Amino acid sequence: MMDKIESQCQIWIVKATEDADVVAELNSMADNVEQKEDSFYRELAFGTGGLRGVIGAGTNRMNIYTVAKASQGLANYVKEQFEEKDWSIAVSYDSRIKSDLFAQISSGVFAANGISVHIYKQLMPTPCLSFAVRELGCAAGIMVTASHNPAKYNGYKVYGADGCQITTEAADLILKEIDAVDTFADVKRISFEKGLESGKIAYIKDEVETAFINRVKQESMLTVDTEIEKDVAIVYSPLNGTGLKPVLRTLSEGGFTNITVVKEQEQPDGNFPTCPYPNPEIKEAMALGIECAKKCNADLLLATDPDCDRVGIAVKKEDGEFVLLSGNETGMLLLDYICARRVENGTMPEKPVMVKTIVTIDMAERIAAHYGVKTINVLTGFKFIGEQIGLLEAKGQADSYIFGFEESYGYLSGSYARDKDAVDGAFLICEMFAYYKTRGISLLAKLEELYATYGYTLNTLHSYTFEGASGAQKMQEIMETFHKGVDAFAGNNVETCLDYSKGIDGLPKSDVLKYLLEGNCSIVIRPSGTEPKMKAYISVCAKDEAEAKVVEERLAEAVGEYVK
């Protein structure tokens, strides 16, 4: 193995001379065996999420060479699968380190292969890329981002012509094309500037962005007669990512007049200086926003992740302190708000549908059922929600879709995009907040009302990190242990084990296990598809929060014994 690694490293030292950062890192790893092994022990994994990895030198890193190789493979796939008249790809990128460079490198590869490129002239959110693919009739799209990962990461999401992240089948075909490409011999590429001059690369017109914003605003649940005070105090943080302009524009055009932006996190900055983990799910990333909200006497804080497809919120309690709501809690509030408003407005479709992932809180199904809304459960990953929208659209029933969400802070209320949209999420959250505040109801009070009506449910996520080659092997061994069978967790007997690797309910096969336990609890175990992590989702139903936390802690400890 080390001989192969040394050989690869030498090839890169000789041929990877275009990027000074890569050259410097290759020279620095000469005496660092561990660094060299982790950089070259494999090709950077390409899956249904595309590429994601640490920025650096080597085959297992995000750099201009691995990005160009993946782009050549994607170009070959498009030329094989589509007629020449349809050869076009949309490109967008976020604020991360080298995101703009990787977008330009990819565009140069596509253009050199005779594929027309439509690229945003400035960084734009992931949902804008999904929208552009469909709006411009592209064969594919790429979004250069590592979503909410730490600053050392970057990535490359690939989208199909339907605006969804690519399916497993498409990913396999693209991977075959990528594997057939020699990094230094087979990649065709012209400079970004030459592509612009030749017309093979063109900037996406402002009209497309405007069309996206207008489409989001159409998701409003208000009528002209709805009483609502929009001058409510709201604090927003784009966490140094792409959300600043589209979120503020949407809120402003939607009539919200009292928005304060967290200054330190306002402008795009791939180093994320104030939040090493730019993830609105975690307290540390929201800390500055909470401070700002207290100073502004605001009742609501919302923050979007770097590529603006996830949105998290914090709301003020009666004592003036702020509490973060989970993705499940925000999703349930939005679901109930959308359903209630549609019923009141007379806009509920004849056969309404809500789509959620299997790890998202089951209580949402009870809320949906109350309003006569059908729930469709899909595998983890918003592309499966987007796929369901496409299936409805194919049957002429796209309007039946009213909402989709996942516990990881992803929401979408319309069929205009096929990925989670934090611009839409932020807009609807602010509208919902203002609607209830006008009526003297806080979001926390509304949430308590939902728990009282449908029963208290606690859902938690536990992540376990396994870095490098040894970590990947360890995760595989742990999953094998789970697959062999578990009889009980912390004394709660397993009543049923759903093994999604065998295919269930027509869903694609996936390495996911869901244990249904006695006492109306469940545990889902799966390896992450985008990070070196194993994830456990624990769901507990109980009479109240205190009881649920006791049970959850026992179950979490039991799971932890397996993943040591």
N, C-alpha and C positions, 0 to 999 in steps of 0.2 A: 504493500500500500504506500509506504513512504517513498519508494522508488518512483512510483507514478506521480506522487505529489511533487517530488523534487523536479521531475521532468517537466511537469506542467509549469511550475514556478520559473524554470529556466526559459521556457518558451515565452512566458509573459515578460520576463526581464528584457528579452531581445526585441519583442514585437509590440508590447504595450507601452509606447513611448509618447502618445499624444497628450495624455492627461498628466500634468506634473504631480498631482496628488497621488496618483496611482504609482508613478515612478518612485516617488519618495517612500511610499509604504513598502513597495517590493524590496527596495534596498534595505529598509529597516528590519525586515523580517528574516534576513539571512541567518541570524543566530537564534532566532526564536522559533523553535520547532513547533510549539503549541499553536502559535499564531499562524504559522505556515500551514499546518495541518487543517485548522478550522477554515482557512481561506480557500483551500484547494481540495478538500477531501471529497467534494461532490460539486455538481452543477447546482446553481441556485434553483431551488424547487419552483417549478411552474405548475400551478393547479388551476382550479376554477376561479380562484381569486387573482390569478396572474402571478406576478413576482412580488416578493417582499423580503427584504433582508437588510443587513448592516451595510452602510456605505463604505466602500473600501476597495482594495485590490484583490483580485482572485476570482475564480469561477463561482465561489459561493458568496459573492458580494455584489452589491448594487454599484455598478460603474458604467461608463459609456460603452464598454465592450460587451458586458452581459446584456445591457439594454439594447444595443444594436443587434446582437444575435437574436434576442427574442423578437425584435421588430422584423428582422429578416424572415424568421419563421412565420410570424403573423402575416407578413406580406405574401409569402408563398401560399399560405392557407387561403387568403382572400382571392388570389389569382386562380387557385384551383377550384374554389367553391362558387365563385360568382362570375357572371358574364362581364366582359371588359367594360361595358357601359356603366356598370355598377361599382367599379373599383374606386372607392373613396373611403377615407377614414377620418373621424373626428378626434381631435386631441385637446386635452386640457391638463392643467397641472396646478399644484398647490404651492404653499409657501416654503416647503421643505428645502433643505440644503441640496443643491444641484437639480431640483425639480425642473426649473426652466431649461437647464442644459439637457437633461434627459428627454424632455419634450422635443427640443430642437433636433437632437440626435435621431430620435425615432422618426420625426417628420422627414429628415433627410434620407433615411432608409426607405421609407414608403415612397417618397418622390422618385428616388433613383430606380425603383421597381415599377414605375409607371402608374402609381396609385395617387390619386388626388388627395390632398390633405387640407382639412378645414381645422384651423387651430385658433383658439381664443387669443386675442391680442394681450390679454393680461390673465393673471391667475384667476381661476373660477372654480366653484364648488363641483363636487362629483355629480349631484343631480342635474346641473347645467350640462354636463357632458352627456348624461343619459338622454336628456331632452334633445340636445343637438343631433345626436345620432339619428333619432326618429324624424326630427324636423327637417334635416338636410338629406334624408334618405341614404345614409351611409351604410356600407357593408359591415363596418365595425367601428369601435372607438377605443381609445385608451385614456386613462386618467393616471397621471404620475402622482402618486401619493402613498404614504404608509399610514393613512388614516390617523389614528390617535396614538400611534407608537411613539417611543422616545425619539429625541432629535437625531440619534445616530442611524436611524432607519430611513429607508425610502422604499418605494414600491411602484407597481405598474399594473393597474387593474385593466382587464380587457373586457370589452362589451360587444355583444352581437348586434345584428341589424335591428333586433327588437328593442334595443335599449337596455336589456338586462345584462348583468355579468354573465359571461359565457357558461354554457352547460358543461357537465362532465364530459359528454361526448365531444363537444367542440374543443374543450381543453385537451383531450387526448389526441385529437387530430393535429392541433397546433403544436403540442409537445413533440409529436413525431417529426414535424417539420423543423422545429428548433433543434432537436437532437441531430438532425442530418446536416446542420450548418456548422462549418468550421469557423470559429470565432474570428480568425485573422485572414482566412482565404476566401470565404464565401459571401461575406456581407457586402452588398452594394450600398453606397451612400454618397450623397452629394451634400454640400454645405447648406445650411438653412437659408442663407442669403441667396445662394444660387437657385434654390427651390422657389423662393419668393419672386425672383427676377423672371424665372421661366413660367411662372403661373401655376406650377404643380403644387405649390403651397400657397394657401390664401387665408387671410384672417377672417374669422367668423364675423359677420356684420352685427352691428349693435342691435338691429331689429330682432335677432334671435334671442338675445338677452332680454329685451323688452317683452317679447312674446312669452318667455318663461315667467317673468315677473307677473305679467297680466294673468297667466294661467294659474299661478299660485293664489293671486287675489280672488279669483273666481271660486276658490274653495271656502270662502267666507260662509258661515252659517247664519249670517244676519240678513234681515230684510230691511226695507226702507223704514218700516214702522218699529223696528226693534229699539227699545230704550237701552242705551249704553253710553257710559262715560269713558272716552278714549284718552283723556288727559291724565290717566293713572301713571304713577311714577314707576318706571321699569329700568333696570340696569342690565346692560348686555355686554358680553365679552366674546369676541371671536377667537380668543386664545391664540392670537398672533397668526391666524390662518386666513382662509378665503372668505369667511362669512360677512366681513364688515360691510362692503358695499351692497350686495344683494339683500341681506337681511334688513339693513337700515332703509334701503330704498323701498322694500316691500312694506315695512311697517309705516314709513312716512306716507306713502301713497295710500295705505290702508287707513290713514287718519290718526295714527298714534303720534302724539306731539311732545311727549315727555320722556324721551329715551336718553339715558346717560351711558356712555361707553367707558369701560374700564381702561384708563389711559395707558397703563403699562402693557396691556395686552391688545391694544388697538391695531397696530400696524403689523403687516406680515413679517415674520421673523422665524426662520427655520431652526434657530437655536433655542427657541422657547425659553427665554431667560428666566421667566418668573414661574414657570410650571414645567419641570422636567418631563412630566407625563401629561401631555396636553389632552387630557381625557375628561370630559365633563361628568363622567361617572364618579370621579374620585374627589374627595374633600380638598386635597392640596391644590388641585387645579382651580377650584372654586373659591379659595380663600380670599384672594384680592377682590374678587367680585362681591363677596359677602361684606367685606370692609367698606367697599364703595356704596353698596346698597344701604348699609347702616347710616353712612354719612348723608346720603341723599334722602333718607327716610322713605325708601322705596319698599314695596311689599313683595316684589318679584325680581329674581335674578335669573337670567338665562344665559347659557354659554354653548357655543358650537365648537366642534372639534376642527382640526386644521383643514380638512377637505369639506367641512360643513355638510356632512350627511347625518350627524348625530347631534342631538341637542339635549342638554340636561338643565334642570331648574332647581332653584332653592326658594323657599317661601318663608315669609316672616310669621313667627308664632306670636301669641298674645303678649309674651314677655319681652318681645323685641328681638329675640334670637332667631337665627335662620336654620331651617332644616332642609336637607337635600331630599328630594323625592327620587325614588328609583325609577328606572325605565318602565317597569311594570306599572307602578302607581300613576305615572304621567300618562301612560298609554291607556289605562282604564278610565282615567278622567276624560281624556280626549274621546275615547269610544262612547262613553255615556253622554258627553256633551253633543257630539255629532248626531247620535241616535235621537236624543231628546229634541234637539233643534229641528232635525229633519221631520220628525213626527209632527211637531208644532207647526212647522212651515208647510207641511203637506208635500215634502220633496223626497220622502222615503220611497225608493224604487219598489216595484212589485215583488221582486225576489232579492232582497238585499244580502250582500255577502261581506263578511269580515274575514281577513286572513291573518294568521299568526303562526309563529314557529312553535315546534313541539316543546321548546324549553321556556316559552313565554307563559306567564301565569294563567292557570286554568280558570281562575275566577272570571277572566274576560269572556269566556264562553257563556257563563251564567248571565252576565250583563247583556251580551248579544241576544241570547235566547229570550230575555225579558221583552226585547223590542221586536222579536220575530225575525232576527237576523241570523243567517246561517254562518257557522264558523267552519273554515277550512284550515286544518293544521298541516304545516309543511316542515321540511328539514330546516336546520339552522342555516341562515344565510338569506339576505333579503332578495337575492335573485330568484328564490323559489316563490316568494310573494309576487315578484314581478312576473314570473312565469304564469301564475294563476290569473293575473290581470290579462295577460295575453290570450290565455285559453278562453276567458270570458269574452274578450274582444272578438276572437275568431267566431264565436257563436252569436255575435251581435248583441252581447249583453255586458259590455264594458261599464255601462252606467249602473249595473248591479253592485259593483265594487264600491263600498263606502269608506273603508279604512283597512289599513294593514299596519301591524307593528311587531317589533321584537323587543325582548327585554333589554337588549344592549342599546337602548336609547334611539332606536330608528323608527320613524313614522312616515306614513304617506297616505293622504286622503283622496288623491285623484289619480287618474290613469295617464296623465300627461307625461310622467316619468316612470321608470321601471326600477328605480332604486330608492332607498330611503332618502328623505329630503328634509334637512334641518331648516331650510328657508320656510317651507310649508309648515313644519313643526313649530318653529318660533312664532310664525304668524298666527296659527290657530291657538297656541298656548296663550299668547297675549290677548287674543280676542276672548277666549274662554275666561281668562283671569278677569278681564274688564267686565265681561257680561255678569259674572257672579258678584264681583265687587260692587257693581251698580245696585245689586239686589241685597247687599249686606252679607254676602256669603263668601267666606275665604275658601281657598282651594283645599286647605287642611280639613275644614268642616265638611266640605263636599266629599272628600275622601272617606272621612269617618262615616258619613251617611251611606256610602257605597258598602263599606265593611258591615255596617249594621244591617243592611238589606240583603247582602249576598253571602255573608259569613267571612270571618277574618282569615286571610291567607298570607303567609310569609314566604317569599321566594328569595333565595340568596345565591350568589355565585362565588365559588372558590376557585382560584387559579393557582396552578403549581408549575413553576418554571423549570425547564430542563434544557440548558444551553448546549450547543455543539453536537459533535458526533456521538459522544457518550450519552448525552441527554436524549437524543432521538432514539437510541437503542433502548434506553431505560423506559421511555414512554411506550414503546412497542411491547416490552415485557410486561408492563403494568396492564395494558389493555388485554393482553393474552390471559392474564390472571383473572380479570373481570369476565372475560368471555367463557372461562372454564366454569363459572357459576358462583354466585354468592347467595347464601341462604337467609342471611339477616344482617341488618346494620343496627348496632346499638340496641339489640333486643327486639327491634321491629322486623318481623318476618317478611321476606319477599313473597308477595302473592303472585306476581307476574313479572317476567323479564321480557321487555320488548327489544329484540335485537335487530336494529335497522340495517346491519351489514347484510342481512338476508333479504332485505326488501320488504316493506310493510305498507299496506294500503296504497299500493301503486307508486310509492315514493322511490326515488333512486337509492341504490344501496349505499350506505354510509356507515362508517365505523362509529356508531353511536349506540349506547345501551341506556334504556330507561327502565328503572326498577320501580314497580308499583308496590308500596309497602302497606302493611296493615296500619290502621289508624289514619287512612286518607292522606298519606304522605308519598312523596316520590323523589327519586334521585336519578339525574341524567349524567352520564359520564361520556366525555368525548375528547379527543385530542384537537387542539386548535388547528384550523387550516391555514392560518396566517402568522402565527407566532409560535415560538418554542415552548408551548404551554399545554398542560392538560387541564380541562375544566370540569367542574362538578356543579350542577345546578340542583339545589335542594328546595323542595316545596313542602310546606307544612300547613295543614288546616287545623285551627284550634279555636277555642272559645274567645281568646283575646291575644294581644301581642305578647304579653308576659309569658303565657303558657307556650306559645309558638316558639319563642326564643329559646326556652329551655330544651324543647325537643330538637330544634334546629342545631343547637350547640352539640348535643349528643351525636346526632347524625353526621355533622361535619367532622367531629373527632374520629368517628368510625371510618369515614372515607379517607381521612388523613393517614390512617394506619396502612392503607393499601398503597399510598403514593409516596412513602418515605424514600 
